[in-house]
Amino acid sequence: MQTALVTGANRGLGKETARQLAEKGFKVILTSRSEAGRAVAEELRAAGYEVDFHQLDVADGQSIAELTDYLAENYEYLDVLINNAGIHHDTFQNTLNADFSIVEEALRVNTIGPWRVSNALMPLLKNSSAGRIVNVSSSSGSFVDSWPGTPAYSVSKCALNMLTLKMAADLKGTNVKINSVCPGWVRTAMGGENALRDVSEGAASIIWAALIPDDGPSGGFFRDGQSMSW
Ligand SMILES: NC(=O)c1ccc[n+]([C@@H]2O[C@H](COP(=O)([O-])OP(=O)(O)OC[C@H]3O[C@@H](n4cnc5c(N)ncnc54)[C@H](OP(=O)(O)O)[C@@H]3O)[C@@H](O)[C@H]2O)c1
């Protein structure tokens, strides 16, 4: 059975991505920084899906280590890692008046978190016949498509895209591929109620990159399977 781990899966895009992966036959390891994800995992199990739960705060090295130990004891391989957890769409500030506690937390969660989690789980991903990492990014991190404002968020997603590029180069010749995906503007707590897409459409964009075949791309930036400008 194929296995997939999703970060920040207690709500929003992470929850829906976990559901869609389970629907496609994956055993999903649903993670969240609070206990809220446990109830979501139970809800999905009640719907007939194979779902495990483990706590994971992607900004906390001890939490990542505990998850890694749990996985090493209970799983031989991991096929898909969705680095979905994200924070601080900071529309309320600009570069000149930025609160650096917010800037630093955005970088810890949105950039360094996916980096540390990917490295920690890499041995399991390499044990898969076709490991796939999806970094859930945003057009706000694109030099071409970004907009004024949201400085902490945009810088953290831009850096996440560079991580994707660098890690793909370092994974060349292995069975593990990594890509960045923008889900579009999605109606979640972060996206707000005026967003253009519902979670199922946004999550489908993420799932595309989780399922790319062996001759598919690595080190790219995509929305709905279409290449985006960095
Ligand atoms: N919605 C959009 O329009 C949009 C557009 C482009 C990209 N994205 C990206 O899509 C991803 C999901 O966003 P969303 O719209 O679903 O937002 P959301 O509803 O605000 O969900 C964010 C998730 O990240 C979790 N999280 C925050 N900090 C964490 C940490 N330190 N460790 C683990 N989990 C943490 C939250 O957990 P708690 O419940 O504990 O806070 C929550 O589960 C993010 O990476 C976001 O940047 C969203």
The ligand as an SDF file (V2000), in Angstrom:
LIG
                    3D

 48 52  0  0  0  0  0  0  0  0999 V2000
   -5.3950   29.4420    0.8840 N   0  0  0  0  0  0  0  0  0  0  0  0
   -4.7360   29.9700   -0.1190 C   0  0  0  0  0  0  0  0  0  0  0  0
   -5.2690   30.7930   -0.9080 O   0  0  0  0  0  0  0  0  0  0  0  0
   -3.3070   29.5690   -0.3850 C   0  0  0  0  0  0  0  0  0  0  0  0
   -2.6890   30.0400   -1.5470 C   0  0  0  0  0  0  0  0  0  0  0  0
   -1.3710   29.6720   -1.8150 C   0  0  0  0  0  0  0  0  0  0  0  0
   -0.7070   28.8470   -0.9380 C   0  0  0  0  0  0  0  0  0  0  0  0
   -1.3200   28.4100    0.2060 N   0  0  0  0  0  0  0  0  0  0  0  0
   -0.5540   27.5280    1.0980 C   0  0  0  0  0  0  0  0  0  0  0  0
   -1.3000   26.3630    1.3520 O   0  0  0  0  0  0  0  0  0  0  0  0
   -0.9030   25.7900    2.6180 C   0  0  0  0  0  0  0  0  0  0  0  0
   -2.1430   25.5090    3.4470 C   0  0  0  0  0  0  0  0  0  0  0  0
   -2.7910   26.7580    3.6870 O   0  0  0  0  0  0  0  0  0  0  0  0
   -4.3480   26.8910    4.0320 P   0  0  0  0  0  0  0  0  0  0  0  0
   -4.9030   27.8580    3.0870 O   0  0  0  0  0  0  0  0  0  0  0  0
   -4.9670   25.5470    4.1930 O   0  0  0  0  0  0  0  0  0  0  0  0
   -4.2240   27.6530    5.4370 O   0  0  0  0  0  0  0  0  0  0  0  0
   -4.8690   27.3750    6.8750 P   0  0  0  0  0  0  0  0  0  0  0  0
   -6.2800   26.9570    6.7600 O   0  0  0  0  0  0  0  0  0  0  0  0
   -4.5200   28.6100    7.6390 O   0  0  0  0  0  0  0  0  0  0  0  0
   -4.0320   26.1240    7.4120 O   0  0  0  0  0  0  0  0  0  0  0  0
   -2.6930   26.2490    7.7750 C   0  0  0  0  0  0  0  0  0  0  0  0
   -2.2800   24.9470    8.4130 C   0  0  0  0  0  0  0  0  0  0  0  0
   -0.8750   25.0340    8.7550 O   0  0  0  0  0  0  0  0  0  0  0  0
   -0.7650   24.6110   10.1100 C   0  0  0  0  0  0  0  0  0  0  0  0
    0.4390   25.1040   10.7710 N   0  0  0  0  0  0  0  0  0  0  0  0
    0.8120   26.3860   11.0230 C   0  0  0  0  0  0  0  0  0  0  0  0
    1.9750   26.3890   11.6800 N   0  0  0  0  0  0  0  0  0  0  0  0
    2.3430   25.0960   11.8480 C   0  0  0  0  0  0  0  0  0  0  0  0
    3.4510   24.4480   12.4590 C   0  0  0  0  0  0  0  0  0  0  0  0
    4.4310   25.1350   13.0790 N   0  0  0  0  0  0  0  0  0  0  0  0
    3.5250   23.0810   12.4230 N   0  0  0  0  0  0  0  0  0  0  0  0
    2.5460   22.3660   11.8220 C   0  0  0  0  0  0  0  0  0  0  0  0
    1.4530   22.9170   11.2670 N   0  0  0  0  0  0  0  0  0  0  0  0
    1.3750   24.2760   11.2680 C   0  0  0  0  0  0  0  0  0  0  0  0
   -2.0390   25.0950   10.7870 C   0  0  0  0  0  0  0  0  0  0  0  0
   -2.2020   24.4460   12.0280 O   0  0  0  0  0  0  0  0  0  0  0  0
   -3.0600   25.1260   13.2460 P   0  0  0  0  0  0  0  0  0  0  0  0
   -4.5050   24.7790   12.9980 O   0  0  0  0  0  0  0  0  0  0  0  0
   -2.4940   24.4610   14.4590 O   0  0  0  0  0  0  0  0  0  0  0  0
   -2.8120   26.6090   13.1800 O   0  0  0  0  0  0  0  0  0  0  0  0
   -3.0370   24.6520    9.7250 C   0  0  0  0  0  0  0  0  0  0  0  0
   -3.2910   23.2750    9.8040 O   0  0  0  0  0  0  0  0  0  0  0  0
    0.0430   26.8290    3.2430 C   0  0  0  0  0  0  0  0  0  0  0  0
    1.3820   26.4400    3.0380 O   0  0  0  0  0  0  0  0  0  0  0  0
   -0.2770   28.0960    2.4790 C   0  0  0  0  0  0  0  0  0  0  0  0
    0.8000   29.0110    2.4940 O   0  0  0  0  0  0  0  0  0  0  0  0
   -2.5980   28.7500    0.4890 C   0  0  0  0  0  0  0  0  0  0  0  0
  1  2  1  0
  2  3  2  0
  2  4  1  0
  4  5  1  0
  4 48  2  0
  5  6  2  0
  6  7  1  0
  7  8  2  0
  8  9  1  0
  8 48  1  0
  9 10  1  0
  9 46  1  0
 10 11  1  0
 11 12  1  0
 11 44  1  0
 12 13  1  0
 13 14  1  0
 14 15  2  0
 14 16  1  0
 14 17  1  0
 17 18  1  0
 18 19  2  0
 18 20  1  0
 18 21  1  0
 21 22  1  0
 22 23  1  0
 23 24  1  0
 23 42  1  0
 24 25  1  0
 25 26  1  0
 25 36  1  0
 26 27  1  0
 26 35  1  0
 27 28  2  0
 28 29  1  0
 29 30  1  0
 29 35  2  0
 30 31  1  0
 30 32  2  0
 32 33  1  0
 33 34  2  0
 34 35  1  0
 36 37  1  0
 36 42  1  0
 37 38  1  0
 38 39  2  0
 38 40  1  0
 38 41  1  0
 42 43  1  0
 44 45  1  0
 44 46  1  0
 46 47  1  0
M  CHG  2   8   1  16  -1
M  END
$$$$
